[in-house]
Amino acid sequence: MNPRQFEGLLRRFQVPFQVVVKSKGYWDQTTGDWIPGEDEKTVTDYGAFVALPQRTVVQSGGMYTEEDRHLYTKRVIPMQTEVIHGGVKYQVHDKNDYAGYTTVNRYVLKWVSLFD
């Protein structure tokens, strides 16, 4: 498959979503302690949300549910990052790397909450 075909499919089915980006932590030079990042901002991006195949849900042994989603996007998203789509919060649980084929990344998003 031509890598540009992936990008064409993404453009066709993409919708807006928000990514909660947290600032990076740092090492305190005086104490040597790790100070986690606290600042966070919400960034809007575009991608395609796809329900997990029923077979994947069944074979996961309870790891995945029908509320979990695949996200196809050109954005690089770190693990455990919050993603918001349609008022629902998800957390990046897994990444599938297609770097040799396309610039599109596929993530598995775990459903977090509807009311947060």
C-alpha positions as CSV (number, residue, x, y, z in Angstrom):
1,M,0.0,0.0,0.0
2,N,1.3,3.4,-0.9
3,P,2.0,5.5,2.3
4,R,0.0,8.4,0.8
5,Q,-3.1,6.3,0.7
6,F,-3.0,6.1,4.5
7,E,-2.9,9.8,4.7
8,G,-5.8,10.2,2.2
9,L,-7.9,7.9,4.4
10,L,-7.0,9.9,7.4
11,R,-8.0,13.2,5.8
12,R,-11.3,11.7,4.7
13,F,-12.3,10.4,8.2
14,Q,-10.6,12.8,10.6
15,V,-12.4,14.7,13.3
16,P,-11.2,17.2,15.9
17,F,-10.0,15.9,19.3
18,Q,-8.1,17.4,22.2
19,V,-4.8,16.3,23.7
20,V,-3.9,17.3,27.3
21,V,-0.2,18.1,27.0
22,K,1.7,18.3,30.3
23,S,5.0,20.0,30.8
24,K,8.0,17.9,31.2
25,G,9.5,17.4,34.6
26,Y,13.1,18.2,35.6
27,W,15.9,17.3,38.0
28,D,16.3,19.8,40.8
29,Q,20.0,20.6,40.8
30,T,20.2,21.4,44.5
31,T,18.4,18.4,45.9
32,G,18.7,15.9,43.1
33,D,15.0,15.2,43.2
34,W,12.8,14.7,40.2
35,I,10.2,17.4,39.9
36,P,7.2,16.3,37.8
37,G,5.7,18.7,35.3
38,E,2.5,20.3,36.5
39,D,1.5,22.8,33.8
40,E,-0.9,21.4,31.3
41,K,-2.6,22.8,28.2
42,T,-5.2,21.4,25.9
43,V,-4.3,21.3,22.2
44,T,-6.8,20.5,19.4
45,D,-5.7,18.2,16.6
46,Y,-7.3,15.9,14.0
47,G,-7.5,12.2,13.7
48,A,-9.8,9.2,12.9
49,F,-11.4,7.4,15.8
50,V,-12.3,3.8,15.1
51,A,-14.0,1.2,17.4
52,L,-11.9,-1.8,18.3
53,P,-12.9,-4.9,16.3
54,Q,-15.1,-7.2,18.3
55,R,-12.6,-10.0,17.9
56,T,-9.9,-7.8,19.6
57,V,-12.2,-7.1,22.5
58,V,-13.1,-10.7,23.0
59,Q,-9.6,-12.0,22.7
60,S,-8.1,-9.4,25.0
61,G,-9.4,-11.3,28.1
62,G,-10.9,-8.1,29.6
63,M,-8.1,-5.8,28.8
64,Y,-10.2,-3.9,26.2
65,T,-13.8,-3.0,26.2
66,E,-16.3,-1.8,23.6
67,E,-15.7,1.8,24.8
68,D,-12.0,1.7,23.8
69,R,-10.9,3.1,20.5
70,H,-8.1,3.2,17.9
71,L,-6.9,6.6,17.0
72,Y,-5.2,7.3,13.7
73,T,-3.3,10.6,13.6
74,K,-0.2,12.3,12.4
75,R,0.5,13.6,15.9
76,V,3.0,11.9,18.1
77,I,1.3,11.3,21.5
78,P,3.2,10.0,24.5
79,M,1.9,7.0,26.5
80,Q,-0.6,7.7,29.3
81,T,-1.6,11.1,27.7
82,E,-5.2,12.1,28.0
83,V,-7.2,12.4,24.8
84,I,-10.7,14.0,24.7
85,H,-13.2,13.3,21.9
86,G,-16.9,13.9,22.0
87,G,-16.8,14.7,25.7
88,V,-15.3,11.4,26.6
89,K,-11.8,11.0,28.1
90,Y,-9.4,8.4,26.9
91,Q,-5.8,7.5,27.9
92,V,-3.2,6.4,25.4
93,H,-2.6,2.8,26.2
94,D,-0.6,1.4,23.3
95,K,1.1,2.6,20.1
96,N,1.5,0.8,16.8
97,D,4.5,2.1,14.9
98,Y,4.1,2.3,11.1
99,A,7.2,4.5,10.7
100,G,8.5,2.5,7.7
101,Y,5.2,2.8,5.8
102,T,3.6,6.1,6.6
103,T,3.6,9.2,8.9
104,V,0.3,8.1,10.4
105,N,0.4,6.7,13.9
106,R,-2.2,4.3,15.4
107,Y,-2.9,4.4,19.2
108,V,-5.1,2.3,21.4
109,L,-7.1,4.5,23.6
110,K,-8.6,3.2,26.9
111,W,-11.9,4.8,27.9
112,V,-11.4,6.7,31.2
113,S,-14.6,8.6,32.0
114,L,-17.7,10.2,30.6
115,F,-18.2,12.6,33.5
116,D,-15.0,14.3,34.5
